[in-house]
Amino acid sequence: MRYELKIALRYLRARRKEAFISVTTVFTAVGVMIGVAALTITLAIMGGFQESLKEQVLSLSPQIEVRSSEGSIARYAGVEAAAASIAGVAGADAFMVGQAMLSSGRGIGGVIVRGIKPQNPVVIEEWGRYMRRGGLDRLGRDYSIPNPAGGREISVGAIAIGIGLAEKLKAKLGDPVRVVAPIVVPPSNSLTTMTGAFVVGAIFESGLRFADRNLVFIDLQRAQKFFGRPDRADGIDVHLVHLDDTVRVTAALKKLLGPPYIVSNWIEQNESASAGFEILKRIDAIVLVLLIGVAAFNLVATLIMIVMEKRKDIAVLIAMGATRRDVRLIFVFKGMIVGAAGTLAGLSLGAAGCFALARYHFIHIPKEVYGISTLPIAVQPSNFALVALASLLLCLIATFYPAEQASREMPVEVFRS
């Protein structure tokens, strides 16, 4: 072990008359610890919110979407097959979208009707996990309900509604509902209305207030018939194996399909929200790094007091042959030991805090606002490494001035005084 390091460790064990300096050193390490712990926990929470936001965004917007500049897509099966042939694509599903009024007899509300293929694996993977009662498989079945006009029962399809909409309409699984939608009839483009009866076949809870109160699903073929657009789709959602392939697959689809198809992705559709969240995350990180900086630069005052207390020791060392560099190293080691101890304790406290928040969920937030009821946590080891590096770098910088002042002590002047 270098003798400079031995002396630095010795200075950490203060004598009785140096107790004040020792307490100041402890408080400096505790300050670094609190700053590091706060930064690691904050980054984990911000990362969790970012993942939650991404999940919510992708629930409402497709990963990659293909539309046509000519309106609806006629030969959508071929487009689906072409998209599925690209490496990195998990699958594709055609959809149809329309606006309508939904009535249960006990309530009414405006909704967005989305026609989907309930048997499509990518649709099941995306929305099947949100089904609380019933299931997507019921959308393809026929159900018999009493004829409102009297007479024989009529055969109708099923509809999936959100839990918020179900509460608004006071509807439960198996209840009949009625959908009324405005329809434009070609070639005169006259406006008329279409009315259809359905049965509530599923109730879902996505955690997104908008989706749970305004979005409903029906089978694609029934949607085509209901909206008067047989064998057509409004667009095609392309699902990826990995989101990191978004840009590459988008470019490949644009090249493969060409005009009149328009290809867009979730990054382009939500660019402003993603950029704003990233800026907020960086600002929070900068503020907390400054907090660590305040604690780290307490080392300056602590080390200056130690230099003043150890003037005679420094003079003796220089008189015995220690170089100015050796003296500087003593106080750099001293500062770095304190900084490293605070950093290590802060990382441990931060990791424990992240584990407690992820395991016990003791901090609750409004679910109707954020879509989740507890603080989300996404721990990334790289964040811990960057925080540790920033903390140690700030502590190292804080040691330069006191170490330089100590190396300038003149033994003759010290002994004379």
C-alpha positions in Angstrom: 0.0 0.0 0.0 1.3 3.4 -0.9 2.3 5.5 2.1 0.2 8.4 0.9 -2.9 6.2 1.1 -1.9 5.0 4.6 -1.6 8.6 5.8 -5.0 9.5 4.2 -6.6 6.6 6.0 -4.9 7.7 9.2 -6.4 11.2 8.9 -9.9 9.6 8.8 -9.4 8.4 12.4 -9.4 11.8 14.1 -8.2 12.4 17.6 -10.4 13.9 20.3 -9.4 17.5 19.6 -10.2 16.9 15.9 -13.7 15.6 16.6 -15.3 18.5 14.8 -13.4 17.8 11.6 -14.4 14.1 11.9 -18.1 15.0 12.2 -17.9 17.3 9.3 -16.3 14.5 7.2 -19.2 12.2 8.1 -21.8 14.8 7.2 -20.0 15.3 3.8 -20.2 11.6 3.1 -23.9 11.5 4.2 -24.6 14.4 1.8 -23.1 12.6 -1.1 -25.0 9.4 -0.1 -28.4 11.2 -0.1 -27.7 12.9 -3.4 -26.6 9.6 -5.1 -29.6 7.8 -3.6 -32.0 10.5 -4.7 -30.7 10.5 -8.3 -30.7 6.8 -8.7 -34.3 6.5 -7.4 -35.5 9.4 -9.5 -33.9 8.0 -12.7 -35.6 4.6 -11.9 -39.0 6.3 -11.4 -38.6 8.4 -14.5 -37.6 5.4 -16.5 -40.7 3.6 -15.2 -42.9 6.4 -16.2 -41.3 6.5 -19.6 -41.9 2.7 -20.1 -45.5 3.2 -18.9 -46.0 6.1 -21.2 -44.6 4.1 -24.1 -47.0 1.2 -23.3 -50.0 3.6 -23.1 -49.0 5.3 -26.3 -48.6 2.0 -28.1 -52.1 1.0 -26.8 -53.7 3.9 -28.6 -51.4 4.2 -31.6 -50.0 1.4 -33.8 -46.3 0.5 -33.8 -46.4 0.8 -37.6 -49.5 1.8 -39.6 -50.1 1.4 -43.3 -52.9 3.5 -44.9 -53.7 4.5 -48.5 -53.9 8.0 -50.0 -56.8 6.8 -52.0 -59.0 6.0 -49.0 -59.8 2.5 -47.8 -57.6 -0.5 -48.9 -59.3 -3.0 -51.1 -56.8 -5.9 -51.3 -55.6 -5.7 -47.7 -54.8 -9.4 -47.4 -51.9 -8.9 -49.9 -50.6 -5.9 -48.0 -50.8 -7.9 -44.7 -48.8 -10.8 -46.3 -46.2 -8.4 -47.7 -45.7 -6.7 -44.3 -45.4 -10.1 -42.5 -42.6 -11.1 -44.9 -40.3 -8.4 -43.6 -37.7 -9.5 -41.0 -38.6 -8.3 -37.6 -42.3 -8.2 -38.1 -44.4 -10.3 -35.7 -47.6 -10.0 -37.7 -50.1 -7.6 -39.2 -53.8 -7.0 -38.8 -56.3 -5.0 -40.9 -58.7 -2.8 -39.2 -61.7 -0.5 -39.8 -62.6 2.6 -37.7 -65.8 4.5 -37.4 -67.7 6.8 -35.0 -71.0 5.9 -33.5 -73.4 6.3 -30.6 -73.8 3.3 -28.2 -76.9 2.8 -26.2 -77.8 0.2 -23.6 -81.3 1.5 -22.7 -79.8 2.7 -19.4 -77.2 5.1 -20.8 -75.8 6.4 -24.0 -72.4 7.6 -25.1 -70.3 8.4 -28.2 -67.7 5.7 -29.1 -65.0 4.9 -31.7 -65.9 1.5 -33.3 -62.8 -0.5 -34.3 -63.3 -3.5 -36.5 -60.6 -6.2 -35.8 -59.8 -9.8 -36.5 -60.3 -11.3 -33.0 -58.6 -14.6 -34.0 -55.4 -12.8 -35.2 -52.5 -13.8 -32.8 -51.1 -10.2 -32.7 -54.5 -8.8 -31.8 -54.9 -11.4 -29.0 -51.4 -10.6 -27.7 -52.1 -6.8 -27.8 -55.6 -6.7 -26.3 -56.3 -10.1 -24.9 -54.4 -9.3 -21.7 -56.8 -6.4 -20.9 -60.0 -8.5 -21.0 -61.5 -8.6 -17.5 -64.8 -10.4 -18.4 -65.5 -12.4 -21.5 -62.9 -12.6 -24.3 -62.0 -11.5 -27.8 -63.0 -15.0 -29.1 -66.7 -14.0 -28.5 -66.6 -11.3 -31.1 -66.7 -13.9 -33.9 -69.8 -15.7 -32.5 -73.5 -15.2 -33.2 -75.9 -14.6 -30.3 -79.7 -14.7 -30.2 -81.6 -11.8 -28.6 -85.3 -10.9 -28.5 -86.5 -8.9 -31.5 -87.4 -5.3 -30.3 -90.1 -5.3 -32.9 -91.6 -8.6 -31.6 -91.6 -11.9 -33.2 -88.8 -14.4 -33.6 -85.4 -13.8 -32.0 -82.7 -12.2 -34.1 -79.0 -13.2 -34.5 -76.5 -10.5 -33.6 -72.7 -10.2 -33.1 -70.8 -9.4 -30.0 -69.0 -6.1 -29.0 -66.1 -5.5 -26.6 -66.4 -2.3 -24.4 -64.2 -0.7 -21.9 -64.9 -0.9 -18.1 -65.4 2.9 -18.0 -68.0 2.8 -20.7 -69.7 -0.2 -19.1 -70.1 1.8 -15.9 -71.4 4.7 -17.9 -74.0 2.6 -19.8 -74.7 0.4 -16.7 -74.1 -2.6 -19.0 -72.8 -6.0 -18.1 -71.6 -9.1 -19.9 -74.4 -10.5 -22.1 -76.5 -7.3 -22.2 -77.9 -6.2 -25.6 -76.8 -2.8 -26.9 -77.5 -0.7 -29.9 -75.0 1.0 -32.2 -76.1 4.0 -34.3 -73.6 5.4 -36.8 -73.7 8.1 -39.6 -73.0 6.5 -43.0 -72.0 8.3 -46.2 -73.7 6.5 -49.1 -72.0 6.7 -52.5 -72.2 7.8 -55.3 -74.3 10.8 -54.2 -72.4 11.0 -50.9 -75.6 11.5 -49.0 -75.6 11.1 -45.3 -77.8 8.4 -43.6 -77.7 6.4 -40.4 -77.1 2.7 -39.7 -78.4 1.0 -36.7 -77.2 -2.4 -35.4 -77.8 -4.6 -32.4 -75.0 -6.3 -30.5 -74.4 -8.2 -27.3 -71.7 -7.2 -24.8 -69.3 -10.1 -25.3 -66.3 -8.7 -23.4 -65.3 -5.9 -21.0 -61.7 -4.8 -21.0 -59.6 -2.5 -18.7 -56.5 -1.1 -20.4 -55.7 1.5 -17.7 -56.2 4.3 -20.3 -59.1 6.5 -19.5 -59.8 7.4 -23.1 -59.7 3.8 -24.3 -61.8 2.4 -21.4 -64.5 5.0 -22.0 -64.5 5.6 -25.7 -63.2 2.6 -27.6 -65.2 -0.5 -28.6 -64.3 -3.6 -30.7 -66.3 -5.7 -33.2 -65.4 -8.3 -35.7 -63.9 -6.9 -38.9 -66.4 -8.5 -41.2 -69.3 -7.2 -39.2 -67.7 -3.7 -39.2 -67.4 -3.9 -43.0 -71.0 -4.8 -43.4 -72.2 -2.3 -40.8 -70.3 0.7 -42.3 -71.2 -0.3 -45.8 -67.6 -1.0 -46.9 -67.4 -4.8 -47.7 -64.0 -6.4 -48.3 -62.2 -3.2 -47.4 -60.0 -2.0 -44.5 -59.1 1.6 -43.4 -55.6 0.5 -42.6 -53.2 -2.2 -41.4 -51.3 -2.3 -38.1 -47.9 -3.9 -38.3 -46.6 -5.4 -35.1 -42.8 -5.7 -34.4 -40.8 -8.4 -32.6 -38.6 -5.6 -31.2 -39.4 -1.9 -31.0 -35.8 -1.1 -31.8 -36.5 -2.2 -35.4 -39.2 0.5 -35.9 -37.2 2.8 -38.2 -35.7 -0.1 -40.3 -39.0 -1.9 -40.8 -40.8 1.4 -41.7 -38.2 2.2 -44.4 -38.5 -1.4 -45.7 -42.3 -1.1 -45.9 -42.1 2.2 -47.7 -39.8 0.7 -50.3 -41.8 -2.5 -50.7 -45.3 -1.1 -50.9 -44.7 2.3 -52.6 -47.5 4.6 -53.6 -50.4 5.0 -52.9 -49.6 3.5 -49.5 -48.6 5.8 -46.6 -46.4 4.2 -43.9 -46.0 5.9 -40.5 -44.8 4.7 -37.1 -45.4 5.4 -33.4 -42.3 7.5 -33.1 -43.5 9.9 -35.8 -47.0 10.1 -34.4 -45.8 10.8 -30.8 -42.6 12.7 -31.5 -43.5 15.7 -29.4 -44.6 13.7 -26.3 -41.4 11.5 -26.4 -39.2 14.6 -26.8 -40.9 16.5 -24.0 -40.6 13.6 -21.6 -36.9 13.1 -22.5 -36.2 16.8 -21.8 -38.0 16.5 -18.5 -35.9 13.5 -17.5 -32.7 15.3 -18.4 -33.6 18.4 -16.4 -34.4 16.3 -13.3 -31.1 14.5 -13.7 -29.2 17.8 -14.0 -30.9 19.2 -10.8 -30.0 16.1 -8.8 -26.4 16.0 -10.1 -26.2 19.6 -8.8 -27.4 18.3 -5.4 -24.6 15.8 -5.4 -22.2 18.6 -6.4 -23.3 20.7 -3.4 -22.5 17.7 -1.1 -19.3 16.9 -2.9 -18.0 20.4 -2.7 -18.5 20.3 1.1 -15.3 18.3 0.8 -13.5 21.6 -0.1 -14.3 23.1 3.4 -13.6 19.8 5.2 -10.2 19.3 3.5 -9.2 22.9 4.0 -9.8 22.5 7.7 -7.7 19.3 7.7 -4.9 21.1 5.8 -4.9 23.9 8.4 -4.9 21.3 11.2 -2.1 19.2 9.7 0.3 22.1 8.6 3.0 20.7 10.9 2.6 17.2 9.7 2.8 18.4 6.1 6.0 20.4 6.9 7.6 17.4 8.5 6.7 15.2 5.5 8.2 17.7 3.0 11.3 18.1 5.2 11.8 14.3 5.2 11.8 14.3 1.4 8.1 14.0 0.4 7.4 15.7 -2.9 4.7 18.2 -3.6 3.0 15.6 -5.7 3.0 13.1 -2.7 1.4 15.7 -0.5 -1.3 16.4 -3.1 -2.0 12.7 -3.4 -2.6 12.4 0.4 -5.5 14.9 0.3 -6.8 13.6 -3.0 -7.0 10.1 -1.5 -8.6 11.5 1.6 -11.3 13.2 -0.4 -11.9 10.3 -2.7 -12.2 7.8 0.2 -14.9 10.0 1.7 -16.6 10.5 -1.8 -16.4 6.7 -2.6 -17.9 5.8 0.8 -20.8 8.2 0.3 -21.3 7.0 -3.3 -21.3 3.3 -2.4 -23.7 4.0 0.5 -25.9 6.1 -1.8 -26.0 3.3 -4.5 -26.9 0.8 -1.9 -29.6 3.0 -0.4 -30.9 3.8 -4.0 -31.1 0.1 -4.9 -32.9 -0.7 -1.6 -35.3 2.1 -2.3 -36.0 0.9 -5.8 -36.6 -2.6 -4.6 -39.0 -1.5 -1.9 -41.0 0.7 -4.3 -41.2 -2.1 -6.9 -42.0 -4.8 -4.3 -44.4 -3.2 -1.8 -46.0 -0.3 -3.9 -46.5 1.9 -0.8 -46.6 5.2 -2.8 -50.0 5.6 -4.6 -50.8 8.0 -7.4 -54.2 8.8 -9.1 -54.9 6.0 -11.6 -57.4 8.1 -13.5 -54.7 10.6 -14.2 -51.6 8.4 -14.8 -53.2 5.1 -15.9 -51.4 3.3 -13.1 -52.0 3.3 -9.3 -48.4 3.1 -8.0 -45.0 4.6 -8.9 -43.5 2.6 -11.8 -39.9 1.5 -11.4 -37.5 0.6 -14.2 -34.0 0.0 -12.9 -31.2 0.2 -15.4 -27.6 -0.8 -14.3 -26.2 1.8 -16.7 -27.9 4.6 -14.8 -26.3 3.4 -11.5 -22.9 3.3 -13.2 -23.3 6.8 -14.6 -24.4 8.2 -11.3 -21.4 6.6 -9.5 -19.1 8.0 -12.1 -20.5 11.5 -11.9 -20.4 11.5 -8.1 -16.7 10.3 -8.0 -15.8 12.8 -10.7 -17.3 15.7 -8.7 -15.6 14.5 -5.5 -12.3 14.3 -7.4 -12.6 17.9 -8.7 -13.5 19.0 -5.2 -10.1 17.8 -3.8 -7.9 19.7 -6.3 -7.9 23.1 -4.5 -7.2 21.9 -0.9 -4.6 19.4 -2.2 -2.9 22.1 -4.1 -2.9 24.4 -1.1 -1.4 21.7 1.1 1.4 21.1 -1.4 2.4 24.8 -1.2 3.2 24.7 2.5 6.7 25.9 3.2 8.4 23.9 6.0 10.6 26.8 7.1 7.7 29.1 7.6 5.7 26.5 9.4 8.5 25.6 11.8 9.2 29.4 12.4 5.6 30.0 13.3 
